Amino acid sequence: MLYQLHENQRSVKHSIARFAQSASRAYANPLSPLAQLPFAKNLSASYGLMHRLGKDYKKPSFKLEAMDVDGHSVLIHEVVDIARPFCDLLSFKRLSDDIATLKKIGDQPVVLLVAPLSGHYATLLRDTVKTLLQDHKVFITDWKNASLVPVAEGEFHLDDYVNYVQDFIRHLQRVHGNCHVVSVCQPTVPVLAAIALMASRGEQQPLSMTMMGGPIDARESPTSVNEFATGKSFEWFENNVIYTVPANHPGAGRRVYPGFLQHTGFIAMNPQSHTQHHVDYFNDLLKDDAVAAETHRKFYDEYNAVLDMDAAFYLDTIKVVFQDYNLALGTWDVKDSTGVPERVRPQDITQTPVLSVEGELDDIAGIGQTSAVHTLCSGLSASQHQHLEIPGAGHYGIFSGHRWHEVTYPALKTFIAAHHTR
């Protein structure tokens, strides 16, 4: 019922937003008679803000088209390497007509960047991808909106996430010899499980793994996210935040945790900050500060674009990661693609060095939650462990923005280079 009410409200808001967009342009167009009114700029800014607050936010694109390598232009071509019902493995092919440049980028390390499935699209890591592409061949998991996946495809569980990651690693090993795995936020848990299971079976292991800002042991330095997950019973989540996709979507009938609920939660974490950002946007429009206004639009085009998660995956994550701490306690059994359960044993990892990255001010994954990976991976030697804590960095700052460029990425690049051969 709530999902259908949201759809009805969205339809009304969409109509109002389109009207507001037209009105804003009319009051701002110097050729329009309305623009000559003394209060035209205020009205244009007001309608512009109304449009932003009411519009639909679709899945963004990466928009990575070209880059410079040693003074040579390199084109970037986005390709789907593997298509699965709930996720595509995307690669960013780099093309150049300079032979030396082609050889240089062809010899660079392969990186599997595992994006979070926690409400936003993989494009949230656009800055991460853009930076990595300077020195690496980059592949990324592009998780799909569950409301677009037909019910006939079945449910998607946390175990399926683990199996997807293993399949993607095997694919890159088969095609490129091996790869380095970088996980950001939520996927640190299933990525560690995937690599541990491969190690336990005696499979080829990735050359390195990097865990950035994730809840590997959510008992450490609990944040508001952790407190919310533990403050309610599992049955409460099952009965209060899971809804059925309405008939006007390809995934009609699928049980999901809706993206609009997740978005509400994001906003509720810092309501005053978001309110101020919108006030600043209004003032930027009044001042004709096109650069600041465009910066606001780019951020919220990404931030407001959310996806639905399959109910099975969401509920598994609540229970396994945030309530039962199965990975940290060594009690997690994951079903493989044939349905056979296997115990996750990070201590069996002996060949994949690990780098953990935490932000000093991270309000989503507190200090100690990610670095717990080092205790779990007891089979690695001391030289195979590395930890980086970034002063002044919040959650997004560890993989985007100036701290990512100045602190995280140089350390990550060095770590990958140091373990590129085995």
N, C-alpha and C positions, 0 to 999 in steps of 0.2 A: 504493500500500500504506500509506504513512504517513498519508494522509488518512483511509483507512478505519479504521486503528488509532486515530486521533484521535476519530473518530465513536464508536467502541466505548467509548473511555475517557470521552468526554463523556456517553454514556448512563449509565454507572455513576456518574459524578460527580453527574449531575443527580439521581439517586435519593437519593444520600447527602445532597446539599444540601437536598432537600425534607424529609428526615428531620430534618436539623440545624435547619432553620427551625422546624419544629413543636416540636422539643425546646426551642429557645431561647425560644419563646413560652410554652411550658408552665412553664418555670422562672421566667419573668418575670411571669406572670399572678398577681396577688394573690389571685385566687379559686381558684387551683390548689393542691392539697396540696403539690406539689413545690416551690412557691415558699416554703414555710415552712422548708425545709431550710436549715441554716446556710451551706452552700456554694452555694446556689441562684443567687446573682448571678454567681458565677464560672462556673458551668456554663452559664448563659444567655448570658454574654458569649462563652464558648468556642464554643458551638454557633452563636452569631450570626456569629462570624468564620468558622467552618467553612462556613456557608451562603454567605457572600460569596465565599469562595475557590473554591467548587465550582459555583455557579449559572451558568446560561446568561445571557449578556448580549445582549439583542435590540437591534435598531435603535432608538435613542431618538427621541423626538419633540421638536419645537422648543418646544412648550408656551408659545407667545407668543400670549396671548389678548386682552390689552388694554394700553393705555398712556394716559398723560395728556398732553394738549397744551393748554397755556395754561389749565389748570383744567378742561378738558372731557375726558370719557372717550371714548377712541377704541378701537373693537373691531378686532382683527386677525384676518383670515380667510386661511388658507393655501390657495392655489389652484395647481394644476398648469397652467401656461400652455402648455408643450410637453412631450409625452411621447415619449421615444426609448427604444430597447431598453436602453441602458446608462446613461441619465441623464434625469431630469426637470428642466425649468426651473420652479422654484417662484417664485411671487410672494406677497407678504404684503400683501393688500388691507387698507387702513385705512378703517373705516366710522365715521361720526358723524352725529348728527341736528342738529348745529350747523352752520349754513350757512357762517359765517366760518371755522370750523375746516376744513371740507371744502375751501374755496377755498385756504386756506393750504397744506394737505398736497397738494392737487392741483397746485400750482405748483412743488413741490419737485423737485430733480434726480432723474433715474432712475439707479440704480446696479446694475450687474451684478456681483455678488460671486461670483467663481469659486473654489469650494472645492477643497481638495486631494483627489486620488484617490491616497492613500498609506497606506491601512489603516483610517483612521477614517471615520465618516460625516460628512456636511456639518453635522450638529448640533454638531460640535466648535466651530463658529463661531457658536453661539447668542448669546454675549455680543456678538460683532461685529455680528450682525444686529440684535439688540435696540437697540444704541446707534445704528446707522445709521438705524434707523426713526424716530428723533426728528426727523430733518431731510431724509430722502430716501425715494423710492419704491424698495424693495429687491427684487431678484430674485436667486436663488441657484441654482447648479448642484447638484442632488441626485444624486450618483453612486450607481449601484445595485450591490448585491452580485452579483458575476459568477456565483456559484453558483446564483443565482435566474434567470439569463438562459438560456433554452433554446439548445442548440447550433445550432439552425436559424437563429438570428439572426446567425451568423457570428462571426468574431474581432473584437476591438476593439484597434486599434493606437493608438500615440501620434499618428499622422496623423489618425485619426478624432477624437481629442480636440480637435485643432486645428480640424477641420471643424465639430465640435459648437459650439465657442466662436464661430466665425464665424457660424454659423446663428443662434445666440442673439442676437448683436449685431445682425445684420440684422433679426431679429424686433422687437427693441426700437426700432431706428431706424424701422422701418415703422409701428409702433404709437404710439410716443412722440416721434418726431422724431430722437432720438439718446440716447446714454447715456454714463455714465462707467464704466470697468471697474476693478475692484479684485481683485487676485489674491493669494492667501495661500499661501506656501510652494511646493510642487511646481508649481502651474499658472503660475507666473511665466514659465516657459520656453514652454509651448504658447500662452499668452496673447500673449506678445510675438511669437511666430511668426504667430499668427492676424492680429494687427493689421498686422504687416509685410507679409503677403501681400495683405491688403486694400488697403494703401497702394500696393503695387507694381502692382496691377491698376487703380488709379485709383478704387477704391470709396470711398464715404463712410467716414470714420474716426471712431472714438469721440472724445468731447470731451476726455477725459483718461484716463490709465492709471496705476494705482498698483501697484507691485511690492513685496510685503512678505515678507522673509525667504525668498528662493528661490534655487536654484542656477543662476542665469543663466550664471555662469562658475565651475564647481565647482573650478577650479584654484586659486582664491584662498582662502587661509586654510583648508585642508582640515580637516574634522572627522572624527570616527570613522565617520560615515556615508559620507563620501567615501573614506576609507581602506579601508573594507570593500568598496565597489564597485570600487575599483581594485586591491585586493589579490587578487582572484580573476579568472580568465579568464571571458570571456563564456560559453564552453562549460560552465564549472563551474556558473554560475547556471542554465543551461538544463538541466543534468543533475541538479542537487541540490536545487533549491527549487521546481520546477514539478511539480504533481501533478494528477491527474484527479479531478473532482468525483464523489463516490459516487452510487449509484443513488437514494438517498433525498432528492435535491434536484432542483428543476426544471431546473437546469443540468447534470444528470448527463452525464458524458462530456466536459465542457468542461475544457480545460487552464488551470489558474490558479496564481497565487502565493497560497497560502492565508493568510487573515487571522490564523490562529493562529500562523503562523510570524512574521508581521510583529509581532504582539503580543509574542511571545517576544523579538524584537529590541528592542522598546521597553523592556521590563523589564530586559533585559541591559545597557542603557546606564546605568541607575542602580539596580542591585539593592538596595543598602543603603538608599537613600531610600525605595523602595517597601516594603521590609520594615519600616522604621521607621513608615511611615504606617499599616500594618496593626497594629503594636504600639500605636500611639497610639489607633487605633480601638477596640481591645480595652479599653484603659484608659478611654477615654471612656464605653464601655458600663458599666464598673464604677462610674464616678463619676456615672452618670446624666446625662451632659452631652449632652442630646439635640441641641443645636444643632451641636456639633462632630461628632457621629456622623452627622448628616444631611448635613453638608458633605462628609464622607468618602464617603458613599454616592453623593451626586450626582456627585462627581468621577469615581469609579471606575465608575459606571453608564455614563458616557460613554467613559472611557479604555479600559475592557475590552470595549466593543462594537466589533468589527472586521469588515471585509468582505474578501472575496476579490477579487483583481484579475485580469483576463484575462491569460493568460501573454504574449500578444503585446504588450500595453501595457507590462507590467512589464519584459520583456526589451528592448523598444525604449528605455525610459527609462534602463535600465542602460547601454546602448550609446551612445545619442545624447547623453545629459546628463552621465553620470558617467565614461565611458571615452573617448569620441571627442571630446567637447566641441564638437559640430558647430555649435551656435548661436554660441558665442564665436569659433570659427574661421571662420565664414562658409561652412561646407561642408554645410549641412543642406538637403536637398531633401524637401519634404512633398508627398505625393500628395493632390490635391483629391478631391472626391466622385466624380469620374469616373475616377480612377486616374492622372491626368496629374501628373507631378512638377513642382514649382515651387521655385525656390531662395528661401530665407528671407533677406530683405535688410532688416534693421532700419534701415539708413541711408536707406531710402526713406520712412520715417515723417517727415512734415513738419508735420502738423496736430494731433498728439495729444501734449500735454505729459505729462511723466513724473515721478512722485514715487517715489523708492525709500525703503524703510524697513528698517533693520537694527537688531538688538538687540546691545548690547555683549557680552553673554554667551551669544549664540546658539550652542548646541552641535550644531545640525543644519545650518544654513547660515551659515558663518563670515563675518566682516566682509570686505567686498569682493565677495562672490559676487553680491549683489543690485545693488549700486551699479555693477557692470560694465555695466548697462543704459545708462548715460549715454555710455560710450565707443561702444557699438554703435549708439546712436541719434544718429549724427553729423549727421543732416539737420535736427535741431531746433536752434533758436536757444538762446542761453545762458539767456534768460528762461523757456524752456520746460522747463528742468531743475531739479529740486529734490530734495535728499537729506535724510533725517532719520535720525540715529543715536541710539538711546535708551539712555542710561546705565543700567546695572544690569539691563537687560531680557534675559531668556533668550528662547528661541524662542516660547513661548506668550505671553510677556508683551507682545509687540508687538501682539497682536490680542485679548487677553483680560486682565481684571484691572485693577488700579488704574493701571498705566502706560499701558495702552490708553486708559482713560478720561481720564487727566490729561495725557498727552503725545501719543500717536499720533492719537487721534480729533480733538482740536482742530486739529492740523496738517492732517489729511486733509480735514476739513470746510472749512477755509479754502481749501485747494488746489482742491477741487471747485468751491466757490463762485466762485473767481477765474477758472475756465475753463468756467463753465457756459454762456456764450454765445460764439458764434464769428462 
